[in-house]
Structure formats: structure tokens, C-alpha cells
Amino acid sequence: DKRRALFEFNSESGNFSVQKITVNDSSEPLGNHYHKRKTEVFVITKGYGYAVTRRVNPSGEPTEEENYHRPLQPGSVMMIPPYVAHAFLMSEGSELICYSSEAFDPENNDLHPFRLRVKVWER
């Protein structure tokens, strides 16, 4: 989609993937979902922004009162375990590397939408 360019490598065994994400449009957040099985580790290599996370239960209902906002810059590393909804708002041209504990699934059967409160930062 217009928000980002995505390059993905799936392991031959199918048990992990590595993605390089380049942000093309900083007006919309990336993510706004959670996974029930997959753990993801994001490494910010270029740009800046922030992440919003919120724990959910197995039914997809929030278990925390407030969202957690974490500033991100080059060198930031963030692990997202299962049942943590996440969204990123990153500056245009930002680059992220994502290490996933499962290979990409074209059926997206472990991608569960969850709308987080993401606020555009002042420039």
C-alpha cells in the first residue's frame, strides 16, 4: 500500500521471516493489529517516530487502561510479543527491520485488527 515499501524474506523452513520496511507516507500509522502466535522484533535503522502498544486478551479485548507511547529513533529496538496490539507512526523515509517468529502468511490468519489511539506529532 501507499504507506510503505516492504521487502520480505521467508526462511526455507517457514519458521521465521525478516522484513525491511521503508515508510513512504507518514500521515497514516503502520500496524494497528496484534498477533496471537507471532513475536516481532523491530529495529529502527533510519528516521524517527513512535510506537503505541496495548495488551489484549485472547478475545482481543484490551487489558490495559492506557496506550503506551514509545519514542523511536535509529538504534531503537522493540519486541512485540503475542497479544500486544501495536502501531507505528514514523517520519517519511524511516526504515525498520522486523524479525518475525513465523514466516509471512498470505492468508493473514494471525493478523487481527485493533485500532490504537495514534496522534500525529507536531512538526
C-alpha positions as CSV (number, residue, x, y, z in Angstrom):
1,D,0.0,0.0,0.0
2,K,1.0,3.7,-0.3
3,R,2.2,3.9,3.4
4,R,5.3,1.8,2.9
5,A,7.5,-0.3,0.7
6,L,8.0,-3.8,2.1
7,F,10.7,-6.4,1.3
8,E,10.3,-9.7,2.9
9,F,12.5,-12.8,3.2
10,N,10.8,-16.0,4.4
11,S,13.1,-18.8,5.7
12,E,13.0,-22.1,3.7
13,S,11.9,-23.8,6.9
14,G,8.9,-21.4,7.2
15,N,9.6,-20.7,10.9
16,F,10.7,-17.1,10.6
17,S,10.9,-14.0,8.3
18,V,12.8,-10.8,8.0
19,Q,11.2,-7.7,6.6
20,K,12.7,-4.3,5.6
21,I,10.1,-1.6,5.8
22,T,10.6,1.9,4.3
23,V,7.9,4.5,5.2
24,N,6.6,6.4,2.1
25,D,3.7,8.2,3.8
26,S,3.9,9.4,7.3
27,S,0.3,10.6,7.6
28,E,-1.1,7.1,8.5
29,P,0.2,4.7,11.1
30,L,1.6,1.3,10.3
31,G,0.2,-1.7,12.1
32,N,-2.9,-1.3,14.2
33,H,-3.1,-5.0,14.8
34,Y,-2.0,-7.8,17.1
35,H,-0.9,-11.4,16.6
36,K,-1.9,-14.4,18.6
37,R,1.2,-16.5,17.8
38,K,3.9,-14.3,16.3
39,T,6.6,-12.4,18.1
40,E,8.1,-9.5,16.2
41,V,11.3,-7.6,17.0
42,F,11.6,-4.2,15.3
43,V,14.9,-2.4,14.8
44,I,14.8,1.3,13.7
45,T,17.7,2.0,11.2
46,K,16.7,5.4,9.9
47,G,14.2,8.2,10.8
48,Y,12.1,8.8,13.9
49,G,8.6,8.4,15.2
50,Y,6.9,6.5,18.0
51,A,5.1,3.2,18.7
52,V,1.9,2.7,20.5
53,T,1.1,-0.6,22.2
54,R,-1.6,-2.1,24.3
55,R,-2.0,-5.6,25.7
56,V,-5.2,-7.5,24.7
57,N,-6.6,-10.8,26.0
58,P,-7.3,-13.9,23.8
59,S,-10.7,-12.4,22.8
60,G,-9.0,-9.2,21.6
61,E,-10.3,-7.0,24.4
62,P,-7.8,-4.5,26.0
63,T,-6.3,-5.5,29.3
64,E,-4.7,-2.1,30.0
65,E,-6.3,1.3,30.6
66,E,-3.9,3.4,28.5
67,N,-1.8,3.0,25.4
68,Y,2.0,3.1,25.8
69,H,3.8,5.6,23.6
70,R,7.5,5.0,23.0
71,P,9.7,7.4,21.0
72,L,11.8,5.7,18.3
73,Q,15.0,6.7,16.6
74,P,17.9,4.9,14.8
75,G,19.1,2.2,17.1
76,S,15.8,1.7,18.9
77,V,14.8,-2.0,19.3
78,M,11.3,-3.0,20.3
79,M,10.0,-6.5,20.9
80,I,6.3,-7.1,20.4
81,P,5.1,-10.4,21.9
82,P,1.8,-12.1,21.0
83,Y,-1.4,-10.3,22.3
84,V,0.2,-6.9,22.1
85,A,-1.6,-4.6,19.7
86,H,0.9,-2.2,18.0
87,A,1.1,0.7,15.7
88,F,3.9,2.9,14.5
89,L,3.8,6.5,13.3
90,M,7.2,7.1,11.6
91,S,8.6,10.0,9.6
92,E,8.7,9.7,5.8
93,G,11.8,7.8,4.7
94,S,12.2,5.9,8.0
95,E,13.4,2.4,7.8
96,L,12.6,-0.5,10.1
97,I,13.9,-4.1,10.1
98,C,11.4,-6.6,11.5
99,Y,12.3,-10.1,12.6
100,S,9.3,-12.3,12.9
101,S,9.0,-15.7,14.7
102,E,6.8,-17.0,11.8
103,A,7.1,-16.7,8.1
104,F,4.7,-14.4,6.2
105,D,1.3,-15.9,5.9
106,P,-0.6,-14.8,2.7
107,E,-3.9,-15.7,4.3
108,N,-3.0,-13.3,7.2
109,N,-4.8,-15.6,9.7
110,D,-2.7,-14.3,12.5
111,L,-3.2,-10.6,11.8
112,H,-6.0,-9.3,14.0
113,P,-7.0,-5.6,13.5
114,F,-7.0,-3.4,16.6
115,R,-7.4,0.4,16.4
116,L,-5.0,2.2,18.7
117,R,-5.1,5.9,19.5
118,V,-2.3,7.3,17.4
119,K,-1.8,11.1,17.4
120,V,0.2,12.8,14.7
121,W,3.1,14.7,16.2
122,E,3.7,18.4,15.7
123,R,6.4,19.2,13.1
